[in-house]
């Protein structure tokens, strides 16, 4: 025990406040680390669909998680912390995009999104015209439908995970996805957008 009434853990490790405040802070920090471990893959993957390259995506996510760490006690008071973090990520992505060459960003984002959709849609996206048409259709979707499409088909998240990120009921997510698929199919002039993910 040190002079401040704290007991030291393993040699060289942090001191633990015997009053419980230090232990509470440690639990808070641990919960933040676990939260980031659970959601970090999706954050980075979504950032790459906006930014196009991993290095810049990692920088944006690092800035977002640093802010999340500062706001973590407040985030935990939110009904759905994952949704709070998601809005924070989108805010950082918007700040990043504001200072970038939009043509270059669109080109790299196009490559990321279309590569993933080619795996799902197969022969429906063989021509460059079809690929450009699909990408334009995705961009034209309302924000709530576009987010669901990216989370489902590019990040490969399931409906409950998407619902948690967007703070929506699962049925609302499914409705958003259904309407988005109908819009995309109409823009491509096909009866239905193929979905190999649904077949798995």
HELIX and SHEET records of a PDB file:
HELIX    1   1 UNK A   21  UNK A   51  1                                  31    
HELIX    2   2 UNK A   54  UNK A   77  1                                  24    
HELIX    3   3 UNK A   81  UNK A   98  1                                  18    
HELIX    4   4 UNK A  102  UNK A  121  1                                  20    
HELIX    5   5 UNK A  122  UNK A  125  5                                   4    
HELIX    6   6 UNK A  128  UNK A  140  1                                  13    
HELIX    7   7 UNK A  143  UNK A  149  1                                   7    
HELIX    8   8 UNK A  150  UNK A  154  3                                   5    
HELIX    9   9 UNK A  159  UNK A  166  1                                   8    
HELIX   10  10 UNK A  170  UNK A  188  1                                  19    
HELIX   11  11 UNK A  197  UNK A  199  5                                   3    
SHEET    1   A 2 UNK A   6  UNK A   8  0                                        
SHEET    2   A 2 UNK A  15  UNK A  17 -1                                        
END                                                                             
